[in-house]
Amino acid sequence: MSTRLVRAGILASVLATLPAAASAQNLKVWRHGVISLKSDAGFVMMPMQHDFAGKRGLKIETVQVKDGALALKALIAGEVDSIDSGAGEGIIAAMRGADAKIAGCHWPGLPHALFVRGNVNTVQDLRGKAIATSAPGSLPDNMMRTILERENIPVSAVTFAAVGGDVERYKALTAGIVDATIVSSEYLPVSPPGIKILVAGRDVLPNFMRLCLNITGKTIAARRDDAVKFLAAEIEGISYATTHRDETIKLAQEQSGAQAGDPRLPFVYDETVKFRMVDPDIPLPIEKLEWMRDQFVKNGSLPKAGDVNAIIDPKLRADALALVQKGK
């Protein structure tokens, strides 16, 4: 009798897992490229948690890439279905003819800042100095060029060094290899004496957006419903993150590999929420996109100004918001 009961219990347990397993197997995979995860990883990865995507029949798989330039290459090559891309990188690539549509800008705020060392006290002091940026056309590169343009400093007056991601650029600064760099303000709580923020991006470049969601026109045409569902998961996930501080910080620690108690994690969370650097509504502010486009023409990143409306897909966002409002 006891043996039959044990077998019955095992069978019941197996049968109980079958619907979930079958459901998981039926999920469509959506590959999303994210830039190397840092202290803000809780916001970036929350849309992949809980059931934001699963309840819509999607399984979002994330692919980490070193920077926005590589993310765009992966997108255009079809290696991923969507990417978190620097808003500037997306604008420049699309206006140069790349198949990259901006579906929404979930990080309209700019957490990056110009960090300097030594006797650099003004932007004018950067003349003759070495500045660590990332790949040409990347967010750090575009932001630095925009700051120089504002101060009427020609690019030829400084030396650009394409170093890589935030970690590599920050290490180059603290080691004295360069005099300045553009990195996330998250490094402020752990900066040694002599390293300071000279320019906070959000203060001097309020129209310079950080990240937007890019999808190719080819993918939109082939998987439009899935693209809408992906955006709906992004909307719900980011919204959830902005109201669940402890969980989001914990997720950031897990995803970034940071040590427990790292002061950057709560610093980034609080700065992000306080200054509304993320927006769950993933807006498409035409005036900001046009301002950025015009800056890129001025600093030589773009040969001419194209039509912003030709590189966005507002209908995807509208359909995603409607889906969220319906609770589907």
C-alpha positions in Angstrom: 0.0 0.0 0.0 2.7 2.4 1.0 4.6 1.7 -2.3 1.5 2.4 -4.3 1.0 5.7 -2.4 4.6 6.7 -3.0 4.3 5.9 -6.8 1.0 7.8 -6.9 2.6 10.8 -5.2 5.5 10.8 -7.7 3.1 10.5 -10.6 1.1 13.4 -9.3 4.2 15.5 -8.9 5.3 14.8 -12.5 1.9 15.5 -13.9 1.8 18.8 -11.9 4.9 19.9 -13.7 3.8 19.1 -17.2 1.7 22.2 -18.0 4.5 24.5 -16.9 7.1 22.6 -18.9 4.9 22.5 -21.9 4.2 26.2 -21.5 7.9 27.0 -21.3 8.6 24.9 -24.4 6.0 26.9 -26.3 7.5 30.3 -25.5 9.0 32.1 -28.5 12.6 33.3 -28.0 13.3 37.0 -28.3 17.1 37.7 -28.2 17.9 41.1 -26.7 21.3 42.7 -26.7 22.3 44.7 -23.6 25.5 46.7 -23.0 27.9 45.2 -20.3 25.9 45.1 -17.1 26.9 47.5 -14.4 25.2 49.0 -11.2 22.1 49.8 -13.1 21.6 46.2 -14.2 18.5 45.9 -12.0 16.6 48.3 -14.3 18.0 46.7 -17.4 17.2 43.1 -16.4 13.9 43.5 -14.6 11.8 43.1 -17.8 13.2 39.5 -18.0 12.1 38.7 -14.4 8.7 37.6 -13.0 6.3 36.9 -15.8 6.4 40.1 -17.8 7.4 38.3 -21.0 6.3 34.8 -20.3 2.6 35.7 -19.8 2.8 37.0 -23.4 4.4 33.9 -24.8 7.9 35.2 -25.0 11.2 34.2 -23.5 13.6 37.1 -23.5 17.2 35.9 -23.8 19.8 38.6 -23.1 23.2 38.8 -24.9 25.8 41.1 -23.3 28.0 43.2 -25.6 30.9 45.5 -24.7 29.4 48.7 -26.1 26.7 50.2 -28.2 28.7 50.0 -31.4 29.0 46.3 -31.1 25.3 46.0 -30.1 24.3 47.7 -33.4 26.5 45.4 -35.4 24.9 42.4 -33.7 21.4 43.8 -34.4 22.1 44.6 -38.1 23.7 41.1 -38.6 20.5 39.5 -37.2 22.3 38.0 -34.2 19.8 39.6 -31.9 16.2 40.8 -32.3 16.6 44.1 -30.4 19.2 46.0 -28.5 19.6 48.7 -25.8 21.5 51.2 -27.9 22.9 54.6 -27.2 20.4 57.0 -28.6 23.1 58.8 -30.5 24.5 55.6 -32.0 21.0 54.6 -33.2 20.4 58.0 -34.8 23.7 58.0 -36.6 23.5 54.5 -37.8 19.9 54.8 -39.1 20.6 58.1 -40.8 23.6 56.6 -42.5 21.3 54.0 -44.0 21.4 51.1 -41.4 18.2 49.1 -40.9 17.7 50.2 -37.3 14.4 51.6 -36.1 14.1 53.4 -32.7 11.0 51.9 -31.0 11.2 53.9 -27.8 13.7 55.5 -25.4 13.6 53.9 -22.0 16.6 55.7 -20.6 16.0 59.4 -21.7 18.1 60.6 -18.7 21.9 60.7 -18.9 23.7 59.3 -15.9 27.1 59.8 -17.5 29.5 62.5 -16.5 32.8 63.9 -17.5 35.3 62.7 -14.9 38.7 64.4 -14.8 41.9 64.2 -12.8 44.8 66.6 -11.8 44.6 70.3 -12.6 41.7 70.1 -15.0 39.2 72.5 -13.5 37.3 73.7 -16.6 36.4 72.2 -20.0 38.9 74.6 -21.5 41.7 73.0 -19.5 41.2 69.9 -21.7 43.1 71.4 -24.5 46.1 69.3 -25.2 44.9 66.5 -22.9 44.2 62.9 -23.5 40.5 61.8 -23.2 39.3 58.2 -23.0 36.2 57.5 -25.0 34.7 54.4 -26.6 34.3 53.4 -30.2 33.6 56.3 -32.7 29.9 57.1 -32.7 29.4 55.5 -29.2 27.6 57.4 -26.4 30.9 58.4 -24.7 32.3 59.6 -28.0 29.2 61.5 -29.0 28.8 63.1 -25.6 32.4 64.2 -25.4 32.3 65.7 -28.9 29.1 67.6 -28.0 30.7 69.0 -24.8 33.7 70.2 -26.8 31.5 71.7 -29.5 29.5 73.7 -26.8 32.8 75.1 -25.6 34.1 75.9 -29.1 37.0 73.5 -28.7 38.0 71.7 -31.9 38.4 67.9 -31.6 42.0 68.4 -32.9 42.8 70.3 -29.7 42.5 67.0 -27.7 43.6 63.4 -28.1 40.9 60.8 -28.2 41.8 57.3 -27.0 39.2 54.6 -27.8 39.6 52.5 -24.6 36.4 50.4 -24.4 33.7 50.1 -21.7 33.1 52.1 -18.6 35.4 50.0 -16.4 38.3 50.2 -18.8 37.9 54.0 -19.3 37.7 54.6 -15.5 40.8 52.5 -14.9 42.7 54.5 -17.5 41.7 57.7 -15.7 42.6 56.5 -12.2 45.9 55.1 -13.5 46.9 58.4 -15.0 46.9 57.2 -18.5 44.4 59.8 -19.6 43.3 63.1 -18.1 39.5 62.8 -18.6 36.8 60.3 -19.6 33.1 59.9 -19.9 31.7 57.2 -17.6 28.6 56.6 -15.5 28.3 58.8 -12.3 28.2 55.5 -10.4 31.9 55.8 -10.0 31.7 58.9 -7.8 31.1 57.0 -4.5 34.3 55.0 -5.0 36.6 57.6 -6.6 40.0 58.2 -5.0 41.1 61.7 -4.1 42.0 63.8 -7.2 39.2 62.3 -9.3 36.1 64.4 -9.7 33.1 65.1 -11.9 33.7 68.2 -14.0 30.4 68.1 -16.0 27.3 66.1 -15.2 25.6 65.2 -18.4 22.0 65.7 -17.1 22.9 69.3 -16.1 24.5 70.6 -19.3 23.0 68.3 -21.9 19.4 67.8 -20.9 18.4 66.8 -24.4 21.1 64.2 -24.8 19.4 60.9 -24.2 21.2 57.8 -23.0 19.5 54.6 -24.4 16.8 53.7 -26.8 15.4 50.4 -27.9 16.3 49.5 -31.5 14.8 46.8 -33.7 15.4 46.4 -37.4 12.7 47.0 -40.0 13.2 43.5 -41.2 12.4 42.0 -37.7 9.4 44.3 -37.3 8.0 43.1 -40.5 8.5 39.5 -39.7 7.7 39.5 -36.0 5.6 42.6 -35.3 3.4 41.0 -32.6 6.4 39.6 -30.8 8.1 43.0 -31.0 5.0 44.6 -29.4 5.0 42.0 -26.6 8.7 42.6 -26.0 8.1 46.3 -25.6 5.2 45.6 -23.3 7.5 43.5 -21.1 10.0 46.3 -21.0 7.3 48.8 -20.0 6.1 46.7 -17.1 9.5 45.6 -16.0 11.0 49.1 -15.8 7.8 50.4 -14.1 8.1 47.6 -11.5 11.8 48.4 -10.9 11.1 52.0 -10.1 8.9 51.0 -7.2 10.8 48.0 -5.8 14.1 49.4 -4.6 15.5 46.5 -2.6 14.6 43.9 -5.2 16.1 46.0 -8.0 19.3 46.6 -6.1 19.6 42.9 -5.3 19.1 42.0 -9.0 21.8 44.6 -10.0 24.2 42.9 -7.6 23.5 39.5 -9.0 23.7 40.5 -12.6 26.7 42.8 -12.4 28.8 40.6 -10.1 29.2 43.4 -7.6 30.1 42.7 -4.0 27.4 42.9 -1.3 27.4 46.4 0.2 28.9 48.0 -2.9 27.9 51.7 -2.5 27.4 52.2 -6.2 24.3 50.0 -6.2 22.0 52.1 -4.0 23.6 55.3 -5.4 22.7 54.4 -8.9 19.2 53.3 -8.0 18.4 56.5 -6.0 19.9 58.7 -8.7 18.0 57.0 -11.4 14.6 57.3 -9.6 15.3 60.8 -8.3 16.2 62.3 -11.6 13.8 60.1 -13.6 16.5 58.8 -15.8 14.4 55.8 -16.8 10.9 56.2 -18.2 8.6 53.1 -18.2 6.5 54.8 -21.0 9.5 54.4 -23.4 8.8 57.8 -25.0 9.9 59.0 -28.5 10.6 62.7 -27.9 11.0 64.0 -31.4 12.5 67.3 -30.2 15.3 65.6 -28.3 16.0 63.2 -31.2 16.2 66.2 -33.5 18.4 68.2 -31.1 20.8 65.2 -30.9 20.8 64.8 -34.7 21.7 68.5 -35.1 24.6 68.2 -32.6 26.0 65.3 -34.6 25.9 67.3 -37.8 27.8 70.1 -36.0 30.5 67.8 -34.6 30.9 65.9 -37.8 29.4 62.6 -36.7 26.7 63.0 -39.4 27.2 64.6 -42.9 23.7 66.0 -43.0 20.5 66.2 -41.0 17.9 63.5 -42.0 14.3 63.2 -41.1 13.9 61.8 -37.6 10.4 60.5 -38.4 12.0 58.1 -40.9 14.0 56.3 -38.3 11.4 55.7 -35.6 8.4 53.4 -35.3 5.9 55.0 -32.9 3.1 52.5 -33.7 5.0 49.7 -32.0 5.2 51.7 -28.7 1.5 52.7 -29.0 0.5 49.1 -29.4 2.7 48.0 -26.5 1.2 50.6 -24.2 -2.3 49.5 -25.2 -1.4 45.9 -24.5 -0.2 46.8 -21.0 -3.3 48.9 -20.3 -5.5 46.0 -21.2 -3.6 43.8 -18.8 -2.5 41.3 -21.5 
